[in-house]
């Protein structure tokens, strides 16, 4: 039996594995290989790693985990999990290469499975995503400072993102692809802050080599822009937390307490799935905090 199985091989899961490895715990980290930032060329705001490609960060982290014999990394997807009775702990079903399923037992379980973004279904968006279409100004706003940008979104979310981006540029146009869904005071706030508003239906995003050139409306008119930020929804990348008895908050995240604890004994959640500040450096910190709590809990259990 493992001390801890970690589901998810992003910043949160890798960070937790590192701390637990240094605590001499027997750890299995399983990674399905579908990171949220797969299309991103660089990650930002991560101290000493600013500008590092996400895949390179994961490669270095895995390499460093090799120094800890108690940590096993497996390229496999966790398809199911259940609580073990009697004796406590969990059983996790993993599907590896060739579709072979295997059940592993663990004393504690950490879910670092993240979220999946819901992307606009507009022609040309896929070519932009990760190159000149982004959802996080803190991650990609600096690279597009003082440039003409468009914000895609409706209602309070679209307005809020447009106002947030005024920290990086004042050349902003909110494109709502239909009625904006804003009350008069919301429209006035956009005007007061110099943010344009286009409610026409969007026909497509036009680009060159993945770089946004213009927004083409169904009227035929075009709006020249250099990059796009979108206010989209996201959802849990895995339903394991729900299967184990967790509930989601109205925002769709797994409700957690301090150190990533849940209402399920022995089950922890860290990273974007818990929906705090969605930055890689924050996910790494949450993974380390959860690992600290996990080791403390296991230590108390082992002491006589």
C-alpha positions as CSV (number, residue, x, y, z in Angstrom):
1,X,0.0,0.0,0.0
2,X,1.2,3.5,-0.8
3,X,1.3,6.2,1.8
4,X,-0.1,8.7,-0.7
5,X,-1.4,8.4,-4.3
6,X,-1.4,11.8,-6.1
7,X,-3.7,12.1,-9.1
8,X,-2.4,14.8,-11.5
9,X,1.1,15.6,-12.7
10,X,0.9,19.4,-12.9
11,X,2.5,21.9,-10.6
12,X,0.4,21.0,-7.6
13,X,0.9,17.2,-7.9
14,X,4.6,17.4,-8.7
15,X,5.2,19.8,-5.8
16,X,3.4,17.5,-3.4
17,X,5.4,14.5,-4.6
18,X,8.6,16.4,-4.0
19,X,7.8,17.3,-0.4
20,X,6.5,13.8,0.4
21,X,9.5,12.2,-1.2
22,X,11.7,14.2,1.1
23,X,9.6,13.0,4.0
24,X,10.5,9.4,2.9
25,X,6.9,8.6,2.1
26,X,6.0,5.9,-0.5
27,X,4.2,7.9,-3.2
28,X,2.6,7.1,-6.5
29,X,2.0,10.1,-8.8
30,X,-0.2,9.3,-11.8
31,X,-0.5,11.6,-14.7
32,X,-3.0,11.3,-17.6
33,X,-0.9,13.7,-19.7
34,X,-3.5,16.3,-20.4
35,X,-2.3,19.5,-18.7
36,X,-4.5,22.6,-18.9
37,X,-1.6,24.7,-20.2
38,X,-0.6,22.3,-23.0
39,X,-1.0,25.0,-25.7
40,X,0.9,27.6,-23.7
41,X,4.4,28.4,-24.9
42,X,5.6,29.9,-21.6
43,X,4.4,30.2,-18.0
44,X,4.8,33.4,-16.1
45,X,4.8,34.7,-12.5
46,X,6.7,31.6,-11.2
47,X,9.7,32.8,-9.3
48,X,13.0,31.7,-11.0
49,X,10.9,30.0,-13.8
50,X,9.4,33.0,-15.5
51,X,9.2,32.3,-19.2
52,X,9.8,28.6,-18.9
53,X,7.8,26.4,-21.2
54,X,5.3,24.4,-19.1
55,X,6.4,21.1,-20.6
56,X,10.0,21.9,-19.6
57,X,9.0,22.7,-16.0
58,X,7.2,19.3,-15.8
59,X,10.2,17.5,-17.3
60,X,12.6,19.1,-14.8
61,X,10.3,18.3,-11.9
62,X,10.0,14.7,-12.9
63,X,13.8,14.5,-13.3
64,X,14.3,15.9,-9.8
65,X,11.8,13.4,-8.3
66,X,14.1,10.7,-9.5
67,X,16.4,11.4,-6.6
68,X,13.8,10.1,-4.1
69,X,13.4,6.3,-4.3
70,X,10.0,6.4,-2.5
71,X,8.4,8.4,-5.4
72,X,7.0,6.5,-8.4
73,X,5.7,8.4,-11.4
74,X,3.4,6.6,-13.7
75,X,1.8,7.8,-17.0
76,X,-1.7,6.6,-16.3
77,X,-5.2,8.0,-15.9
78,X,-7.1,7.5,-12.7
79,X,-10.6,6.4,-13.9
80,X,-12.1,5.5,-10.5
81,X,-11.5,5.8,-6.8
82,X,-13.3,4.5,-3.7
83,X,-12.9,4.4,0.0
84,X,-11.6,1.1,1.5
85,X,-13.5,-0.6,4.3
86,X,-12.5,-1.8,6.7
87,X,-9.1,-0.4,7.4
88,X,-9.6,2.9,5.8
89,X,-7.7,4.4,2.9
90,X,-8.6,4.4,-0.8
91,X,-8.4,2.2,-3.9
92,X,-7.6,3.9,-7.2
93,X,-8.2,2.4,-10.6
94,X,-5.5,3.3,-13.1
95,X,-5.6,2.8,-16.9
96,X,-2.2,2.7,-18.4
97,X,-0.7,1.9,-21.8
98,X,-2.6,-0.7,-23.8
99,X,-5.7,-0.1,-21.8
100,X,-4.7,-2.3,-18.9
101,X,-6.5,-1.4,-15.7
102,X,-4.8,-1.8,-12.3
103,X,-6.1,-1.1,-8.8
104,X,-3.7,0.5,-6.3
105,X,-4.3,0.9,-2.6
106,X,-3.2,4.0,-0.6
107,X,-3.6,5.3,2.9
108,X,-4.2,8.9,1.7
109,X,-5.3,10.4,-1.6
110,X,-4.5,13.8,-3.1
111,X,-6.4,15.0,-6.2
112,X,-4.5,17.6,-8.2
113,X,-6.5,17.1,-11.4
114,X,-7.2,20.7,-12.3
115,X,-9.8,22.1,-14.6
116,X,-10.7,22.2,-18.3
117,X,-11.4,25.5,-20.0
118,X,-14.6,25.9,-22.1
119,X,-13.4,27.6,-25.3
120,X,-15.4,29.9,-27.7
121,X,-16.8,27.9,-30.6
122,X,-15.9,30.5,-33.2
123,X,-14.0,30.0,-36.4
124,X,-10.4,30.7,-36.1
125,X,-10.2,30.6,-32.3
126,X,-8.4,27.3,-32.1
127,X,-5.5,28.7,-34.1
128,X,-5.1,31.5,-31.6
129,X,-5.4,29.6,-28.3
130,X,-2.2,29.7,-26.4
131,X,-0.5,32.1,-28.9
132,X,-2.6,35.2,-29.0
133,X,-5.8,34.2,-27.1
134,X,-5.6,33.8,-23.4
135,X,-7.8,33.7,-20.3
136,X,-5.4,35.1,-17.6
137,X,-4.1,38.7,-17.7
138,X,-1.6,37.9,-14.9
139,X,-0.1,35.1,-17.0
140,X,0.0,36.9,-20.4
141,X,-0.9,40.5,-20.0
142,X,2.6,41.8,-19.7
143,X,3.6,40.4,-23.1
144,X,0.7,42.4,-24.7
145,X,1.0,45.7,-22.7
146,X,-0.1,48.8,-24.5
147,X,-1.3,46.8,-27.5
148,X,-4.8,47.0,-29.0
149,X,-6.7,44.1,-27.4
150,X,-10.1,42.6,-27.6
151,X,-12.0,41.0,-24.7
152,X,-14.5,38.2,-25.5
153,X,-17.3,37.7,-23.0
154,X,-20.7,38.8,-21.9
155,X,-22.4,40.0,-18.8
156,X,-20.5,40.7,-15.6
157,X,-17.7,38.3,-16.5
158,X,-16.9,40.1,-19.8
159,X,-17.1,43.5,-18.2
160,X,-14.9,42.5,-15.3
161,X,-12.2,41.1,-17.5
162,X,-12.2,44.2,-19.6
163,X,-11.9,46.5,-16.6
164,X,-9.1,44.2,-15.2
165,X,-7.1,44.5,-18.4
166,X,-6.9,48.3,-18.1
167,X,-3.9,47.7,-15.9
168,X,-2.0,46.5,-19.0
169,X,-3.5,48.6,-21.9
170,X,-6.0,51.3,-22.5
171,X,-6.8,50.2,-26.0
172,X,-9.6,47.8,-25.3
173,X,-12.8,46.7,-27.1
174,X,-15.2,44.3,-25.4
175,X,-16.8,42.0,-28.0
176,X,-19.9,40.2,-26.7
177,X,-21.0,38.3,-29.9
178,X,-24.6,39.4,-29.3
179,X,-26.3,41.5,-26.6
180,X,-23.9,42.5,-23.9
181,X,-26.2,41.5,-21.1
182,X,-25.2,44.5,-19.0
183,X,-27.4,47.0,-17.1
184,X,-27.1,50.7,-17.8
185,X,-24.6,51.4,-15.0
186,X,-22.4,48.6,-16.4
187,X,-22.4,50.1,-19.8
188,X,-21.6,53.5,-18.3
189,X,-18.6,52.0,-16.5
190,X,-17.2,50.7,-19.7
191,X,-17.6,54.2,-21.3
192,X,-16.1,56.0,-18.3
193,X,-13.0,53.8,-18.6
194,X,-12.6,54.2,-22.3
195,X,-13.5,50.6,-23.2
196,X,-15.2,50.1,-26.5
197,X,-18.2,47.8,-27.0
198,X,-19.1,45.7,-30.0
199,X,-22.3,43.6,-29.7
200,X,-22.4,42.4,-33.4
201,X,-22.2,38.7,-34.0
202,X,-18.7,37.5,-34.7
203,X,-18.1,35.5,-37.9
204,X,-14.5,34.5,-37.2
205,X,-11.1,35.5,-35.8
206,X,-8.6,36.1,-38.5
207,X,-4.9,35.5,-37.8
208,X,-1.4,35.0,-39.3
209,X,0.6,32.1,-37.9
210,X,-1.5,32.0,-34.8
211,X,-1.3,35.8,-34.1
212,X,-4.6,37.6,-34.1
213,X,-5.0,40.2,-36.9
214,X,-8.7,41.2,-36.7
215,X,-12.1,40.3,-35.5
216,X,-14.5,39.8,-38.4
217,X,-18.1,40.5,-37.7
218,X,-21.1,39.0,-39.6
219,X,-21.8,42.4,-41.0
220,X,-18.5,42.1,-42.8
221,X,-16.8,44.8,-40.8
222,X,-13.4,44.1,-39.3
223,X,-11.8,45.2,-36.0
224,X,-8.0,45.1,-36.1
225,X,-6.6,43.7,-32.8
226,X,-3.3,42.2,-31.7
227,X,-4.5,39.7,-29.0
228,X,-7.6,38.4,-27.3
229,X,-8.5,37.6,-23.7
230,X,-11.7,35.6,-23.1
231,X,-14.0,35.3,-20.1
232,X,-14.9,31.6,-20.4
233,X,-16.2,29.0,-18.0
234,X,-14.2,26.0,-16.8
235,X,-15.1,22.6,-15.3
236,X,-13.5,20.0,-13.2
237,X,-11.1,17.8,-15.3
238,X,-12.0,14.8,-13.2
239,X,-15.1,13.6,-11.4
240,X,-13.2,11.6,-8.8
241,X,-13.9,14.1,-6.0
242,X,-17.6,13.8,-6.7
243,X,-17.4,10.0,-6.7
244,X,-15.8,10.1,-3.3
245,X,-18.5,12.3,-1.8
246,X,-17.2,15.8,-2.2
247,X,-19.6,18.6,-3.3
248,X,-18.9,21.5,-5.6
249,X,-19.4,25.1,-4.7
250,X,-21.7,27.4,-6.8
251,X,-18.5,28.3,-8.8
252,X,-17.9,24.7,-9.6
253,X,-14.8,24.1,-7.5
254,X,-14.2,21.5,-4.9
255,X,-14.7,23.1,-1.5
256,X,-11.5,22.7,0.6
257,X,-10.4,23.8,4.0
258,X,-6.9,24.7,5.1
259,X,-4.1,22.7,3.6
260,X,-6.5,21.3,0.9
261,X,-8.6,19.2,3.3
262,X,-12.0,18.1,2.3
263,X,-15.0,16.7,4.2
264,X,-13.8,13.2,3.3
265,X,-11.2,11.8,5.8
266,X,-7.9,11.3,4.1
267,X,-8.8,13.0,0.9
268,X,-7.1,16.3,-0.1
269,X,-7.5,18.5,-3.2
270,X,-4.9,21.0,-4.4
271,X,-4.3,23.3,-7.4
272,X,-6.8,24.7,-9.9
273,X,-9.5,22.2,-8.9
274,X,-9.9,24.0,-5.6
275,X,-10.3,27.3,-7.6
276,X,-8.3,29.8,-5.7
277,X,-5.8,32.0,-7.6
278,X,-5.2,30.0,-10.7
279,X,-1.5,30.4,-11.2
280,X,1.1,27.7,-11.5
281,X,3.1,29.1,-8.6
282,X,0.0,29.0,-6.4
283,X,-0.8,25.5,-7.4
284,X,2.7,24.4,-6.5
285,X,2.4,26.1,-3.1
286,X,-1.0,24.4,-2.5
287,X,0.6,21.0,-3.4
288,X,3.4,21.6,-0.9
289,X,0.9,22.7,1.8
290,X,-1.2,19.6,1.2
291,X,1.9,17.4,1.4
292,X,2.9,19.0,4.7
293,X,-0.6,18.2,6.1
294,X,-0.6,14.7,4.7
295,X,2.8,13.8,6.2
296,X,1.8,15.2,9.6
297,X,-1.4,13.2,9.5
298,X,0.4,10.0,8.6
299,X,3.1,10.6,11.2
300,X,0.5,11.0,14.0
301,X,-1.1,7.8,12.8
302,X,2.2,5.9,12.9
303,X,3.4,7.1,16.3
304,X,2.6,4.8,19.2
